[in-house]
Amino acid sequence: FATGLGLANHQTIALLAPAVLYALWRRRDALLAEPRLIAYAAAALVLGMLPYAELLVASSRQPVATWGDLRGLGDLLAYVLRTRYGTTALVSEPTLVGGSALARTAAVFTTLGVVHFALLATGTVFAWRSLRWYATYLLVAFVVAGPAFAAYSNVDIGNPIVFGVLQRFFLLAYTAAVPLAGFAVVGAVDLARRTTLRPSVLEGASAAVVAAALVALAAVNLGSLDRHDDHAARRYVTDVLATVPQRGIFIAGADAIAFPLLYLQTVDGIRTDVTSVFLPFMPEAWYVRELRRLHPDLSLAQDAYGTRTMPFRAFVDANRSRSITIVGELPDDASSRTSTVRSVRGSASCSTTTRPRTTASAPNTRTPRTISRAARRTKRVKALQRRGCGTSGLSRSSQTSRRRRSRCSASRRPRS
């Protein structure tokens, strides 16, 4: 049942199957003597995967939030098998694959750190000597879920974002190898028993050392792992939404933009007048159908966009009567003669705004003035920093800011 729940959370739990099969093979006599155990285990596995069935209900209400419009068992099976991305592939973008398999395999160990690697190495030796079958079970799980998967993944870890994605999958291998680190502690206690110390003193000292190690690890890593006050994604999307004109179109070009945007509009009800479009979904027919249902004012003449037969430019040109803001990776075909594309720099560094022409007969020849407030703020910050002034007053009115800059400039004039 727990294995089924794990598969419902992430399919890479299946990488533990070789280790589980090894353990079952060792107890094959008991299993063959009680065939009902195999049937019970199979039924429990299926029950554990029942959370997948909930997707059929959820997608009927919020297809975008569930990342697909599932209308039957065939769609559900395709969802579970990740056919949209490639069932046996970690990434589907050709520009992100490649690199050295040896470098990916080495990254599994170098990411551990010196202390963790020493504990695993020492624990493996002690476990192999004391409980060999269990050590074999853990090593098979670690090797298949860690180094073997990293070598097979075929991703270019020279790209920092891709490397960060791959590192997430190391967690399964590390979790499988944690008992080996426990064997290192047991081995250290066993060696200490050969000394003249009393058992009570030895047990207390061992517990103190382990507790101190846990506290030290928490003190070193907690600061970098704690994100309870990190609201960067919310502030960023809120700032960009504030720059979108009334009834504008906001095209999110990446998951990091799409998820906060979906939350702010669906849960918090912020800027529901803005039409949100998720660029990675535009080639999907189900998503275009959902856009037609939610936003009948959008011009969607085609069933999919961003394909060879229907480029994304067709969507931009068809909706050029409305202001369009694109944040994220801009498609190569998004710029056309009928629309003006401008990059926005500053804190909204990946934002690109498309301001359409007013009419087909009388094009708007003015330069688009759609730079976000965050970008203007950044320019003022850099200007004051060059003068050596503070930036605490930038959120006030422009008149107050000008007085502040005047006082700052006056204070920097050389005295006579």
N, C-alpha and C positions, 0 to 999 in steps of 0.2 A: 504493500500500500504506500509506504514512504517513497519507494522508487517511482511509482506512478505520479505522486505529488511532485516529485523532483522533475519528472519529464514534463509535467504540465507547466512548471516554472521555466525550464530551459532544456532544450533537447540534448545539450552536451552531457547531461547526466548519463546518456547511453554510453559514453566513453568508459564508464566504470563497469560495463558489462563483462569484459574479459576477466577482470578480477573476481567478479561475482560468480562467473561460470567456473573459474578455478576452484573457488570455495565449494561450490555445489558438487563438482567432480570428486572432491575429496570425501564428501558425504553421500556419494551415489548409492551406496548400499542401503543406507537408511531411507533415502528417497524412493528407491525401487521397492523397498519393503512396504512403504505406505504411499501408493500412487495418488491417494486423495490429497496429499500435501502439495503435489504439483498443481492439481486443479484449484485448490484453495489459493495458492500463491498467484496463479494466473488471474483468478477472479479479483483478488485484492489489487493486482497491478492495474486492471481495467477500472476499478472503482476509484483508484487514486488519480486517474486521468480525467475524471468527470468535470473538473473545472474548464476543460476545453469546450464542453457542451454549452457552457454559459455564454460562450462567444456568439452562438446562434441567436440567443435572446438579445444580447447587448448590441450586436451589429444591426438588428432591426430598429433600434432606437437611435444609436449614434455610430453610424458606419465609419466616420472619420476617426473618432476616438478609439475604436477597436482596430483601426488600420486595415479595413477591408469590409466589403459588403458580402457577407456569407449567407447564401440562400439555400444551402443544402449540404449534405454530407460530402459531396465532391469538393465544394468550396472549402469546407472545414479541413478536409484531408490536405488540400493544396496549401492551406494556411499553416498547418502543422509541419508539413514537409518543406516549407519555405521555398516553394517553386518560383516565386517572384524574384528571389535573390539567387536561386540555385541551391538545390537541396544539399549538395556535397561541397559547396563553396562558401567560404567565409565572407568574401566580398565579390561583387559582380562588376565593379568598375575596372576596365582594362588598365587604366593608369595607376591603379593601386596594387596590382599584383606583381609578383617577381621578388627579387632580392635573394639573399643567401639563406638556404635552409640551415646551414651551420650557425649563422648568426642568430637566427630565431631560436634554435635549440639552446644555444649558450645563454640567451636572454632569460630563459626559464630559471637558470641557476644564478645569474648575476643579479636578477631582480630580488632574489631572496635576501641578500645581505650577508655579512660575514658571520654574525652570531647565529642566525637561523640555519645557515648552511652547515656550520660546525655542529649544531645540535642534531640536525638530520643525519649527517655523516656518522657521528658517534652513536646515535641511536640505532642506525641501520646495522652497524657492526654488532652491537650488543643484542639486538633482536634476532639477528641471524644465528647467533650462538645459542640463545636461550629458547626461542620459539620460531623455528625456521619457517613453518608453513604460514604463520601469520605475517612474518616479514616478507615472504614471497607475495602474499596477497596484497599488502600495502605497496610494495615496489611495482607490481604489475599495474595497479591503479594509478600510481604516480607517473610511471613512464608513458602509459598510453594517453592519459589526460594532459600530461605536460609536454615533455620533449617530442613525443611522436605527433601530437596534435599540432604543435608549433611548427614542426618541419613540414607537415602536410598542408598547413593553412595557406601557403603560397602568397603571402602578403609582403609588401615592401615596408620593412620597419624603419627604413630611412626617412619615411614620412612620419613626423611626430604624432599626428592624429591617428594614423593607422597603428603605430606602435602602442599608443594608449588603449586602443580598442583591443588589440591582441593581449595586452597585459590583464585585461579583465578576465580572460579565459584561464589564466594561470591560477586563479583562486581555487578552482576545482581540484587541480593537482596538489596545491598546497594543503587543502583541507584533507585530502586523502593521506598525505604524508605526515600530518600532525601527530598521530600516535607514535611515529618513529622518534620524534623529539621527546615524547614522554618516556620512551625507552632509554634515552640518554640520561634523564634524571634518575630513573630506576638503576641504571648501570652505575651512576656516580654514588648512589646510596649503597649499592652492593660492594663497591670498592671501599667505601668508608667503613663498612662493618668489619673489615679486616684489621682495623686499627684497634686501639685499646679503649676507645670511647664507649661509654655506656649507651645502650640502645635508646633510652629516653632523650639523652643529650643529642645523639645522632639524628633522631627523628625531628627534634626541635630545630636543629641547625639546618637540616635539609629543607624544612618547611619555610624557614626564614630566608634562605637563599632563593628559593623559587618565588616567594612573595616579593622579594626585593627585585628580582629580575622582571617580574610582571609589572611592578610599579615603574621601573626604569623604562621599560618599553612603552608603557602608556604615556609617561612624561615626555619621551622623545617624539612620539608619533601623534599624540592626540591633537597637538596644535595644527598640524598639517591636514588632519582628517576631519576636524570639527568644522562643519559648514552650517551650523544652526543660525548664524547671523549673515550668511552669504545670500544676498538678495540681488545679485548682479543681473541675473537673467530677467527678473521681474522689472527692475529699474530700467534696463536697456529697452525691453519691448514696450514698456509704458512710455518711455521717452520717444521712441519712434512712432508709436501710435498717436502721440500728441501732435506730431508734425503732419499726419495724414489729414487732408481736407475732409470736410463733411461728405459722407457717402462715397469716399474714395475706395480704391481697391488696394489691398495690402497683400503682396505676393511673398510668401515665406519660402526661401530657397534651401533651407536646411532644417534638420530636426531640432537643432538648438534654438531656432527661432519659432518653429511650428508648435512645439509643445508649450512653451510659455504663452504664446499667443492664443492657443486653444484654451488654456486654463483661464486666462484673463477674461476672455469673451464669454466662455461657457459657464464658468463657476462664479466669477466676480462681476460679470455683466458690464465690463469696461469697454467702451467704444463699440457697442453692438451695431452702430450705424455703418461701420467699416466692413466691407466684404473681404473676408480672408480666403486666400487661395494658396494651397500648398503645392509648390512647384514639382516636387518629386512624384506627386500623384497624378499630374496632368496627363500622362500617357495611359492612365487606367480609365476604361470606359465606365466602371461603376462610380468613380469619383466625379466624372463629368455629369453623370445622371444625378448625383447627390447635389452638385452645385446648381443644376437646373431646378431641383426641388426647393432648395433653401434660398436661392437668389434668382428668382425669375427675371429680375431686371438685367442680369448679365447676358451678354450676347455670346451664345454657345451654339454655333451652327454645326460643329463637328462633334464626333463621339469621343475623340481623344486628341491631345495636343502634345507636342514635343517628340513626335515620331518623324520618320523619314517622309511619309506621305503628307503629314500635316504639321509643319513646324510651329514652334511656340509663338513666332512672330504673328501668326494668324489670329491668335487670341488677343494679343496686344493691340493690333490694328483694329479688330472688331469692336474693342471697348475704348477707343481713343477719345470718346466724348467724356470720359471720366478720368480723374487723376489716378495714376497708377504708381505705387511705391513698391519697389522690389528690394528685398533685403536678403543677402546671401549670394550664392553662386549664380551668376547671370548666364542664361543660355547663350550660345554663340550666335543664334539667329534672332535674338530679341531686339536688336537694333535694326531699324528699317528707315526708309525715307519718309515714312508717314508719322514717325514718332521721334521725339528727342530724348536721349538717355543721358543722364548726368550722374556722376559718382559723388557721393557725399562723404567728406572726410571728417576727421575728428573722432570723438568717442563712438559715433555711429559709422565706423570706418568701412563696414561692409554694406552700407545702404546705398542703393541706387534708385533714383527717382525718375519716372517717365512722366512728363507733362505733355498731354496731347495737344494738337492744334485745335483752335476754337472751331473753325469750320473748314470745309474742304476748299472753298473758294477764296477765303481770306485767312491764310495761315498766320499764326501768331509768331512774329519774328523776334519778339523779345526774348532775352536770355532767361531761362527758368530760374526763379528765385525760390527754390524749395529746400534750401539748406536747413537742416534741423537746428533747433535751439541748442542741442548738445554740441553741434559743430561750431556754432557761433560762440558758445561758452568756452570751448577749447581754444579758439583763436584768441579770446580775451585773456585766458589764463597764460598762454604762451607769451603774449605781448607784455603782460605784467611781470612774468618771470624774467624776461629779458631785461626789464628795468629794475629787477630786484625787489619787487613789491609783493605783498601778500595777495591772496585771491579769495579771502573770506567774504568779500562784499559783492561777488559777481552775481548772486541771485537777486539782488535788488534792482531797482529801476536803472535804466541807462543813464539818467541824469545823475543819480547817486554815484554810479560807477565812474562817470566822467569827473565828478568832484574828487573822488578818491584818487584817481590817476593824477589829477592836477596836484593834489597835496603830496602824492608820492614823488612826482617829478620835482616839485619845489623843494622837498626835503633832500633831494640828491644834488641840488645845485651847489657848487662850491661856495663856501662863505668868503666874503671879501675881507 
